[in-house]
Amino acid sequence: MNDFVVQKLEDVRLKIRDLQRIETMLKDLKGRCPDEKAIHECPIIEALIDDDPKEKEEIK
């Protein structure tokens, strides 16, 4: 049981580290996109959105 718990703890730590990297990246992206523009006008967000027109319409 101890080995199982140790492995799960390591899995959680890896996920936390990955989420912290994502958080840092999103904060950086937020700082690059001007506040006065709508989300669909932000070139960074545009690059992240799939080319599906329906998906883009939902974000507007």
C-alpha positions, 0 to 999 in steps of 0.5 A: 500500500505504501508504494501505491501511495508514494506513486500517487503522491508523485503523480499529484506533484507532477500534475501540480508542476504542470498546472503551475507551468500552464498558469505561468504561461497563461499569465504571460499571454494575458499580459500580452493581449490588450484589455480593450480588445474583445477576446476574438480580436486578440491574436494570441487567443486567435492562435489558440482557438481551433479553426472551427468557426462554430467554436469561434462564434461561441467565444464571441 
